[in-house]
């Protein structure tokens, strides 16, 4: 089996992964509810949120839920077009009937909050991807929160490639609503989306003129289920209990380690990876001051050949490039899950170095 060093999904911790082979638990009853409550409490504390929802589905499903609950058709939002996933965020906002103003960003650079300030007047929200996976850039969400709040808007953050790897404190940073998913920095298996609300986000949800045009994505549906049956079945749908148990174990491990210590280790590992790539003469997308902790993007015309060499010689899978870079001229290294270790980064750098020192290997791979 290949070593996954892609930005997601990750392979969970070996002990957590064993849970996926165990008998499935029912999604209700006294044996289940404490486990669900624990993971929600741990996520809420980790993110600095007021209320957290765990929805079966992808991170994009959770983004849909956040958009349904925070905004109403016809309202205006500013979307930071940071790359592939920034463009997707804009497309999703338009699909919800929102008027979108684009804050364009130079590839490989963080958004300038002043540009957003010029656009946010008369807007209801600012939408940003915290870590843009296509460029490995971390965007300044705390500064964007100040800009949004000064204009009376809320800040929605796509933290799918950030949570579990970047420092996040929703209350302290002014983030009103945040979305993430189970399969990247949180170390779980794919299949769970997370919607987290701070006070500002919660107030916006409760102040809508009418409920969202969706039963499943209406967060009040989930609130009502939790209120009606808190000790037996506090969710309105069947929960994938094995996926929740895997995520619960991983998030609890992060909290037991301490979020600051955990994220510092992720930052150090990413810095080591970037330094090693630079020593090999490779060009990175993100400058050091805005470089993310869970993904590293390399730009090189030999990208496809390097990827093929890694798979063939070391069983390491890295991902291809995404907009704004051509797929064949960039590759993305994920530092998530069980391969986010010093030995794996050292092996990755060694194999890339071997390929670069022997160009014939790259020709053969291509």
C-alpha positions as a Markdown table, in Angstrom:
| # | Residue | x | y | z |
|---|---|---|---|---|
| 1 | Unk | 0.0 | 0.0 | 0.0 |
| 2 | Unk | 1.3 | 3.5 | -0.9 |
| 3 | Unk | 2.4 | 6.0 | 1.7 |
| 4 | Unk | -0.1 | 8.7 | 1.3 |
| 5 | Unk | 1.6 | 12.1 | 1.4 |
| 6 | Unk | -1.2 | 13.9 | -0.4 |
| 7 | Unk | -3.1 | 16.8 | 1.2 |
| 8 | Unk | -6.0 | 14.5 | 2.1 |
| 9 | Unk | -7.5 | 12.1 | 2.8 |
| 10 | Unk | -4.9 | 10.9 | 5.3 |
| 11 | Unk | -4.4 | 7.4 | 6.7 |
| 12 | Unk | -5.4 | 7.6 | 10.3 |
| 13 | Unk | -3.3 | 6.4 | 13.2 |
| 14 | Unk | -3.0 | 2.6 | 13.1 |
| 15 | Unk | -4.9 | 2.1 | 16.4 |
| 16 | Unk | -7.7 | 4.4 | 15.2 |
| 17 | Unk | -7.9 | 2.7 | 11.8 |
| 18 | Unk | -8.6 | -0.7 | 13.5 |
| 19 | Unk | -11.9 | 0.8 | 14.6 |
| 20 | Unk | -13.1 | 0.7 | 11.0 |
| 21 | Unk | -12.9 | -3.1 | 11.1 |
| 22 | Unk | -14.9 | -3.5 | 14.3 |
| 23 | Unk | -18.6 | -4.2 | 14.5 |
| 24 | Unk | -20.7 | -1.1 | 13.8 |
| 25 | Unk | -22.3 | 0.5 | 16.8 |
| 26 | Unk | -25.9 | 1.9 | 16.7 |
| 27 | Unk | -26.2 | 5.6 | 16.4 |
| 28 | Unk | -28.4 | 6.0 | 19.5 |
| 29 | Unk | -28.6 | 4.8 | 23.1 |
| 30 | Unk | -26.6 | 5.3 | 26.3 |
| 31 | Unk | -23.6 | 3.5 | 24.9 |
| 32 | Unk | -23.3 | 5.9 | 22.0 |
| 33 | Unk | -24.4 | 9.4 | 23.2 |
| 34 | Unk | -21.4 | 10.0 | 25.5 |
| 35 | Unk | -19.0 | 9.2 | 22.6 |
| 36 | Unk | -20.7 | 11.7 | 20.3 |
| 37 | Unk | -20.8 | 14.3 | 23.1 |
| 38 | Unk | -17.1 | 13.9 | 23.8 |
| 39 | Unk | -16.0 | 14.4 | 20.2 |
| 40 | Unk | -18.3 | 17.5 | 19.9 |
| 41 | Unk | -16.9 | 18.9 | 23.1 |
| 42 | Unk | -13.3 | 18.3 | 22.0 |
| 43 | Unk | -13.9 | 19.9 | 18.6 |
| 44 | Unk | -15.6 | 22.9 | 20.2 |
| 45 | Unk | -12.7 | 23.4 | 22.6 |
| 46 | Unk | -10.1 | 22.8 | 19.9 |
| 47 | Unk | -11.6 | 25.4 | 17.6 |
| 48 | Unk | -12.6 | 27.9 | 20.2 |
| 49 | Unk | -16.2 | 27.7 | 19.1 |
| 50 | Unk | -19.5 | 28.1 | 20.9 |
| 51 | Unk | -21.5 | 25.3 | 19.1 |
| 52 | Unk | -20.2 | 22.6 | 16.8 |
| 53 | Unk | -22.1 | 20.3 | 14.5 |
| 54 | Unk | -20.8 | 17.0 | 13.0 |
| 55 | Unk | -22.5 | 16.2 | 9.7 |
| 56 | Unk | -22.2 | 13.0 | 7.7 |
| 57 | Unk | -20.7 | 14.1 | 4.4 |
| 58 | Unk | -17.7 | 15.9 | 3.0 |
| 59 | Unk | -16.2 | 19.3 | 3.9 |
| 60 | Unk | -18.1 | 20.7 | 0.9 |
| 61 | Unk | -21.3 | 19.5 | 2.4 |
| 62 | Unk | -20.5 | 21.4 | 5.6 |
| 63 | Unk | -19.7 | 24.5 | 3.5 |
| 64 | Unk | -23.1 | 24.2 | 1.9 |
| 65 | Unk | -24.7 | 23.9 | 5.4 |
| 66 | Unk | -22.8 | 27.1 | 6.6 |
| 67 | Unk | -23.9 | 29.0 | 3.5 |
| 68 | Unk | -27.5 | 27.9 | 3.9 |
| 69 | Unk | -27.6 | 29.1 | 7.5 |
| 70 | Unk | -25.6 | 32.3 | 7.4 |
| 71 | Unk | -26.9 | 33.9 | 4.3 |
| 72 | Unk | -30.1 | 34.4 | 2.3 |
| 73 | Unk | -30.5 | 34.6 | -1.5 |
| 74 | Unk | -29.7 | 38.1 | -2.8 |
| 75 | Unk | -27.3 | 39.0 | 0.0 |
| 76 | Unk | -23.8 | 40.2 | -0.9 |
| 77 | Unk | -20.5 | 38.6 | 0.1 |
| 78 | Unk | -16.8 | 39.1 | -0.6 |
| 79 | Unk | -15.0 | 35.9 | -1.6 |
| 80 | Unk | -11.2 | 35.7 | -1.5 |
| 81 | Unk | -10.3 | 34.0 | -4.7 |
| 82 | Unk | -7.2 | 32.3 | -3.4 |
| 83 | Unk | -6.8 | 29.5 | -5.9 |
| 84 | Unk | -8.7 | 26.3 | -6.7 |
| 85 | Unk | -10.7 | 26.1 | -3.5 |
| 86 | Unk | -11.2 | 29.8 | -3.3 |
| 87 | Unk | -12.9 | 29.6 | -6.7 |
| 88 | Unk | -15.0 | 26.7 | -5.5 |
| 89 | Unk | -16.1 | 28.8 | -2.6 |
| 90 | Unk | -17.2 | 31.6 | -4.9 |
| 91 | Unk | -19.1 | 29.0 | -7.1 |
| 92 | Unk | -20.9 | 27.7 | -4.0 |
| 93 | Unk | -21.8 | 31.2 | -2.9 |
| 94 | Unk | -23.3 | 31.9 | -6.4 |
| 95 | Unk | -25.2 | 28.6 | -6.2 |
| 96 | Unk | -26.8 | 29.8 | -3.0 |
| 97 | Unk | -28.1 | 32.9 | -4.9 |
| 98 | Unk | -25.6 | 35.3 | -3.3 |
| 99 | Unk | -24.1 | 38.3 | -5.0 |
| 100 | Unk | -20.4 | 37.7 | -5.1 |
| 101 | Unk | -17.6 | 40.3 | -5.1 |
| 102 | Unk | -14.2 | 38.8 | -5.8 |
| 103 | Unk | -11.0 | 39.7 | -3.9 |
| 104 | Unk | -8.4 | 38.5 | -6.3 |
| 105 | Unk | -5.1 | 37.2 | -4.9 |
| 106 | Unk | -1.7 | 36.9 | -6.5 |
| 107 | Unk | -0.8 | 33.2 | -6.7 |
| 108 | Unk | 1.5 | 32.2 | -3.8 |
| 109 | Unk | 0.7 | 35.3 | -1.7 |
| 110 | Unk | -1.8 | 36.0 | 1.1 |
| 111 | Unk | -4.8 | 38.2 | 0.5 |
| 112 | Unk | -4.3 | 41.9 | 1.5 |
| 113 | Unk | -7.0 | 42.7 | 4.0 |
| 114 | Unk | -7.1 | 46.3 | 2.7 |
| 115 | Unk | -8.4 | 45.0 | -0.7 |
| 116 | Unk | -11.2 | 43.2 | 1.1 |
| 117 | Unk | -12.0 | 46.4 | 3.1 |
| 118 | Unk | -12.5 | 48.2 | -0.2 |
| 119 | Unk | -15.0 | 45.6 | -1.3 |
| 120 | Unk | -16.9 | 44.7 | 1.8 |
| 121 | Unk | -19.1 | 47.9 | 2.2 |
| 122 | Unk | -22.8 | 46.9 | 2.1 |
| 123 | Unk | -21.9 | 43.2 | 2.2 |
| 124 | Unk | -23.2 | 40.6 | 4.6 |
| 125 | Unk | -20.2 | 38.4 | 4.8 |
| 126 | Unk | -16.6 | 37.6 | 3.9 |
| 127 | Unk | -15.7 | 34.1 | 2.8 |
| 128 | Unk | -12.1 | 32.9 | 2.8 |
| 129 | Unk | -10.1 | 29.6 | 2.6 |
| 130 | Unk | -7.8 | 29.7 | 5.6 |
| 131 | Unk | -5.2 | 27.4 | 3.9 |
| 132 | Unk | -5.5 | 27.3 | 0.1 |
| 133 | Unk | -4.4 | 23.7 | -0.8 |
| 134 | Unk | -3.5 | 24.6 | -4.4 |
| 135 | Unk | -0.8 | 27.2 | -3.3 |
| 136 | Unk | -0.1 | 26.1 | 0.4 |
| 137 | Unk | -0.7 | 29.7 | 1.4 |
| 138 | Unk | -2.1 | 30.6 | 4.9 |
| 139 | Unk | -4.4 | 33.6 | 4.7 |
| 140 | Unk | -4.7 | 36.2 | 7.5 |
| 141 | Unk | -8.1 | 35.3 | 8.9 |
| 142 | Unk | -7.9 | 37.4 | 12.1 |
| 143 | Unk | -7.2 | 40.5 | 10.1 |
| 144 | Unk | -10.1 | 39.6 | 7.7 |
| 145 | Unk | -12.4 | 39.3 | 10.7 |
| 146 | Unk | -11.6 | 42.8 | 11.8 |
| 147 | Unk | -12.3 | 44.1 | 8.3 |
| 148 | Unk | -15.6 | 42.1 | 8.1 |
| 149 | Unk | -16.8 | 43.2 | 11.5 |
| 150 | Unk | -16.0 | 46.9 | 10.9 |
| 151 | Unk | -18.4 | 46.7 | 7.9 |
| 152 | Unk | -21.1 | 44.8 | 9.9 |
| 153 | Unk | -20.4 | 41.5 | 8.0 |
| 154 | Unk | -19.6 | 38.0 | 9.3 |
| 155 | Unk | -16.5 | 36.0 | 8.5 |
| 156 | Unk | -16.9 | 32.4 | 7.2 |
| 157 | Unk | -13.7 | 30.4 | 7.1 |
| 158 | Unk | -13.0 | 27.3 | 5.1 |
| 159 | Unk | -10.5 | 25.6 | 7.4 |
| 160 | Unk | -10.7 | 22.1 | 5.8 |
| 161 | Unk | -6.9 | 22.2 | 5.1 |
| 162 | Unk | -6.1 | 24.2 | 8.3 |
| 163 | Unk | -7.8 | 22.7 | 11.4 |
| 164 | Unk | -5.5 | 20.4 | 13.3 |
| 165 | Unk | -2.5 | 22.1 | 11.7 |
| 166 | Unk | -2.9 | 25.9 | 12.2 |
| 167 | Unk | -3.6 | 27.9 | 15.3 |
| 168 | Unk | -7.3 | 28.5 | 15.4 |
| 169 | Unk | -9.3 | 30.2 | 18.1 |
| 170 | Unk | -12.6 | 31.3 | 16.7 |
| 171 | Unk | -13.5 | 33.5 | 19.7 |
| 172 | Unk | -10.1 | 35.1 | 19.9 |
| 173 | Unk | -9.6 | 35.6 | 16.2 |
| 174 | Unk | -13.1 | 36.9 | 15.5 |
| 175 | Unk | -14.1 | 34.0 | 13.2 |
| 176 | Unk | -17.9 | 33.8 | 13.2 |
| 177 | Unk | -18.3 | 30.5 | 11.4 |
| 178 | Unk | -15.8 | 27.8 | 10.4 |
| 179 | Unk | -16.0 | 24.7 | 8.4 |
| 180 | Unk | -13.6 | 21.7 | 8.4 |
| 181 | Unk | -13.6 | 18.0 | 7.7 |
| 182 | Unk | -12.4 | 14.8 | 9.3 |
| 183 | Unk | -9.8 | 13.6 | 6.8 |
| 184 | Unk | -6.9 | 16.0 | 7.0 |
| 185 | Unk | -5.3 | 17.8 | 9.9 |
| 186 | Unk | -7.9 | 16.3 | 12.3 |
| 187 | Unk | -6.5 | 12.8 | 11.5 |
| 188 | Unk | -9.8 | 10.9 | 10.9 |
| 189 | Unk | -11.2 | 9.0 | 8.0 |
| 190 | Unk | -13.1 | 10.8 | 5.2 |
| 191 | Unk | -16.8 | 11.2 | 5.5 |
| 192 | Unk | -17.6 | 13.8 | 8.2 |
| 193 | Unk | -18.0 | 17.6 | 7.9 |
| 194 | Unk | -17.8 | 20.0 | 10.8 |
| 195 | Unk | -19.6 | 23.3 | 11.1 |
| 196 | Unk | -18.5 | 25.4 | 14.1 |
| 197 | Unk | -20.1 | 28.7 | 15.2 |
| 198 | Unk | -18.9 | 31.5 | 17.5 |
| 199 | Unk | -21.4 | 34.0 | 19.0 |
| 200 | Unk | -21.5 | 36.1 | 15.8 |
| 201 | Unk | -22.3 | 33.1 | 13.6 |
| 202 | Unk | -24.9 | 31.8 | 16.0 |
| 203 | Unk | -26.6 | 35.2 | 16.1 |
| 204 | Unk | -26.7 | 35.3 | 12.3 |
| 205 | Unk | -28.2 | 31.9 | 12.1 |
| 206 | Unk | -31.0 | 32.8 | 14.6 |
| 207 | Unk | -31.7 | 36.2 | 12.9 |
| 208 | Unk | -32.6 | 34.8 | 9.5 |
| 209 | Unk | -35.9 | 36.0 | 8.1 |
| 210 | Unk | -36.9 | 32.4 | 7.5 |
| 211 | Unk | -35.4 | 29.0 | 7.9 |
| 212 | Unk | -33.1 | 27.7 | 5.1 |
| 213 | Unk | -34.6 | 25.8 | 2.2 |
| 214 | Unk | -33.1 | 22.5 | 3.3 |
| 215 | Unk | -34.1 | 20.1 | 6.1 |
| 216 | Unk | -30.8 | 18.3 | 6.3 |
| 217 | Unk | -28.6 | 21.4 | 6.2 |
| 218 | Unk | -30.8 | 23.5 | 8.5 |
| 219 | Unk | -28.8 | 23.7 | 11.7 |
| 220 | Unk | -32.0 | 24.2 | 13.7 |
| 221 | Unk | -33.0 | 20.7 | 12.6 |
| 222 | Unk | -29.9 | 19.4 | 14.4 |
| 223 | Unk | -30.6 | 21.7 | 17.4 |
| 224 | Unk | -34.1 | 20.4 | 17.7 |
| 225 | Unk | -33.0 | 16.7 | 17.6 |
| 226 | Unk | -30.5 | 17.4 | 20.3 |
| 227 | Unk | -33.1 | 19.1 | 22.5 |
| 228 | Unk | -35.8 | 16.5 | 21.9 |
| 229 | Unk | -33.7 | 13.4 | 22.7 |
| 230 | Unk | -30.4 | 14.5 | 24.3 |
| 231 | Unk | -29.7 | 11.2 | 26.0 |
| 232 | Unk | -30.9 | 8.7 | 23.4 |
| 233 | Unk | -30.7 | 10.0 | 19.8 |
| 234 | Unk | -29.4 | 13.6 | 19.7 |
| 235 | Unk | -29.0 | 13.7 | 15.9 |
| 236 | Unk | -31.8 | 13.8 | 13.2 |
| 237 | Unk | -30.0 | 11.3 | 10.9 |
| 238 | Unk | -28.2 | 8.0 | 11.1 |
| 239 | Unk | -24.6 | 8.8 | 12.1 |
| 240 | Unk | -21.6 | 6.8 | 10.7 |
| 241 | Unk | -20.6 | 5.7 | 14.1 |
| 242 | Unk | -17.3 | 4.1 | 13.1 |
| 243 | Unk | -16.1 | 7.3 | 11.3 |
| 244 | Unk | -17.1 | 9.3 | 14.4 |
| 245 | Unk | -15.2 | 7.0 | 16.7 |
| 246 | Unk | -12.0 | 7.3 | 14.6 |
| 247 | Unk | -12.3 | 11.1 | 14.6 |
| 248 | Unk | -13.1 | 11.1 | 18.3 |
| 249 | Unk | -9.9 | 9.2 | 19.1 |
| 250 | Unk | -7.7 | 11.5 | 16.9 |
| 251 | Unk | -9.2 | 14.8 | 18.1 |
| 252 | Unk | -8.9 | 13.6 | 21.8 |
| 253 | Unk | -5.2 | 12.8 | 21.1 |
| 254 | Unk | -4.6 | 16.3 | 19.9 |
| 255 | Unk | -6.3 | 17.8 | 23.0 |
| 256 | Unk | -4.3 | 15.5 | 25.3 |
| 257 | Unk | -1.1 | 16.5 | 23.6 |
| 258 | Unk | -2.1 | 20.1 | 23.9 |
| 259 | Unk | -3.1 | 22.1 | 20.8 |
| 260 | Unk | -0.2 | 24.5 | 21.0 |
| 261 | Unk | 2.4 | 21.6 | 21.2 |
| 262 | Unk | 0.6 | 19.6 | 18.5 |
| 263 | Unk | 0.5 | 22.5 | 16.1 |
| 264 | Unk | 4.1 | 23.6 | 16.9 |
| 265 | Unk | 5.2 | 20.1 | 15.8 |
| 266 | Unk | 3.3 | 20.4 | 12.6 |
| 267 | Unk | 4.8 | 23.7 | 11.9 |
| 268 | Unk | 8.3 | 22.4 | 12.6 |
| 269 | Unk | 7.8 | 19.4 | 10.3 |
| 270 | Unk | 6.5 | 21.6 | 7.5 |
| 271 | Unk | 9.5 | 24.0 | 7.9 |
| 272 | Unk | 11.9 | 21.0 | 7.7 |
| 273 | Unk | 10.2 | 19.8 | 4.6 |
| 274 | Unk | 10.3 | 23.2 | 2.9 |
| 275 | Unk | 14.0 | 23.7 | 3.9 |
| 276 | Unk | 14.9 | 20.3 | 2.5 |
| 277 | Unk | 13.2 | 21.0 | -0.8 |
| 278 | Unk | 14.9 | 24.4 | -1.1 |
| 279 | Unk | 18.3 | 22.7 | -0.5 |
| 280 | Unk | 17.5 | 20.5 | -3.5 |
| 281 | Unk | 17.0 | 23.6 | -5.6 |
| 282 | Unk | 13.2 | 23.3 | -5.9 |
| 283 | Unk | 10.9 | 26.3 | -6.0 |
| 284 | Unk | 8.1 | 26.5 | -3.5 |
| 285 | Unk | 4.8 | 28.3 | -4.2 |
| 286 | Unk | 4.3 | 30.0 | -0.8 |
| 287 | Unk | 6.8 | 32.4 | 0.8 |
| 288 | Unk | 7.9 | 31.4 | 4.3 |
| 289 | Unk | 5.9 | 34.0 | 6.2 |
| 290 | Unk | 2.6 | 32.7 | 4.9 |
| 291 | Unk | 3.5 | 29.0 | 4.3 |
| 292 | Unk | 1.0 | 26.5 | 5.6 |
| 293 | Unk | 1.7 | 23.6 | 8.0 |
| 294 | Unk | -0.3 | 20.8 | 6.4 |
| 295 | Unk | 0.6 | 21.1 | 2.7 |
| 296 | Unk | 3.7 | 22.1 | 0.7 |
| 297 | Unk | 3.5 | 23.0 | -3.0 |
| 298 | Unk | 6.4 | 22.6 | -5.3 |
| 299 | Unk | 6.5 | 24.3 | -8.7 |
| 300 | Unk | 8.7 | 22.5 | -11.2 |
| 301 | Unk | 8.4 | 21.5 | -14.9 |
| 302 | Unk | 9.5 | 18.0 | -13.9 |
| 303 | Unk | 6.7 | 17.6 | -11.4 |
| 304 | Unk | 5.0 | 14.7 | -13.1 |
| 305 | Unk | 8.2 | 12.7 | -13.5 |
| 306 | Unk | 9.1 | 13.4 | -9.8 |
| 307 | Unk | 5.7 | 12.1 | -8.7 |
| 308 | Unk | 6.0 | 9.0 | -10.8 |
| 309 | Unk | 9.5 | 8.4 | -9.5 |
| 310 | Unk | 8.3 | 8.7 | -5.9 |
| 311 | Unk | 5.5 | 6.2 | -6.5 |
| 312 | Unk | 7.6 | 3.7 | -8.4 |
| 313 | Unk | 10.7 | 3.7 | -6.1 |
| 314 | Unk | 9.4 | 4.4 | -2.6 |
| 315 | Unk | 5.7 | 3.9 | -2.8 |
| 316 | Unk | 5.1 | 7.5 | -1.8 |
| 317 | Unk | 2.1 | 9.2 | -3.4 |
| 318 | Unk | 2.0 | 13.0 | -3.6 |
| 319 | Unk | -0.7 | 15.0 | -5.4 |
| 320 | Unk | -0.5 | 16.9 | -8.7 |
| 321 | Unk | -1.0 | 20.7 | -9.1 |
| 322 | Unk | -4.2 | 22.5 | -9.1 |
| 323 | Unk | -5.3 | 25.9 | -10.4 |
| 324 | Unk | -3.6 | 28.4 | -10.6 |
| 325 | Unk | -0.8 | 26.1 | -11.5 |
| 326 | Unk | -0.8 | 23.5 | -14.3 |
| 327 | Unk | -1.2 | 20.0 | -12.9 |
| 328 | Unk | 1.9 | 18.8 | -14.6 |
| 329 | Unk | 4.1 | 21.7 | -13.4 |
| 330 | Unk | 3.4 | 21.4 | -9.7 |
| 331 | Unk | 3.0 | 18.8 | -7.0 |
| 332 | Unk | 1.5 | 19.0 | -3.5 |
| 333 | Unk | 2.9 | 17.3 | -0.5 |
| 334 | Unk | 0.5 | 16.6 | 2.4 |
| 335 | Unk | 1.7 | 16.4 | 6.0 |
| 336 | Unk | -1.4 | 14.8 | 7.5 |
| 337 | Unk | -2.2 | 11.6 | 9.3 |
| 338 | Unk | 0.3 | 8.8 | 10.0 |
| 339 | Unk | 2.9 | 10.0 | 7.3 |
| 340 | Unk | 3.3 | 13.4 | 9.0 |
| 341 | Unk | 6.5 | 12.3 | 10.6 |
| 342 | Unk | 10.2 | 13.2 | 10.4 |
| 343 | Unk | 11.2 | 9.8 | 9.0 |
| 344 | Unk | 8.7 | 10.1 | 6.2 |
| 345 | Unk | 9.8 | 13.6 | 5.3 |
| 346 | Unk | 13.4 | 12.5 | 5.3 |
| 347 | Unk | 12.5 | 9.5 | 3.0 |
| 348 | Unk | 10.6 | 11.9 | 0.7 |
| 349 | Unk | 13.5 | 14.3 | 0.5 |
| 350 | Unk | 16.0 | 11.5 | -0.1 |
| 351 | Unk | 14.0 | 10.1 | -2.9 |
| 352 | Unk | 13.5 | 13.4 | -4.6 |
| 353 | Unk | 17.2 | 14.1 | -4.2 |
| 354 | Unk | 18.1 | 10.8 | -5.8 |
| 355 | Unk | 15.8 | 11.6 | -8.8 |
| 356 | Unk | 17.3 | 15.0 | -9.3 |
| 357 | Unk | 20.9 | 13.8 | -9.0 |
| 358 | Unk | 20.2 | 11.1 | -11.6 |
| 359 | Unk | 18.2 | 12.8 | -14.4 |
| 360 | Unk | 17.9 | 9.5 | -16.2 |
| 361 | Unk | 15.5 | 8.4 | -13.4 |
| 362 | Unk | 13.2 | 11.2 | -14.2 |
| 363 | Unk | 13.4 | 10.5 | -18.0 |
| 364 | Unk | 12.5 | 6.9 | -17.3 |
| 365 | Unk | 9.7 | 7.9 | -15.0 |
| 366 | Unk | 8.3 | 10.2 | -17.6 |
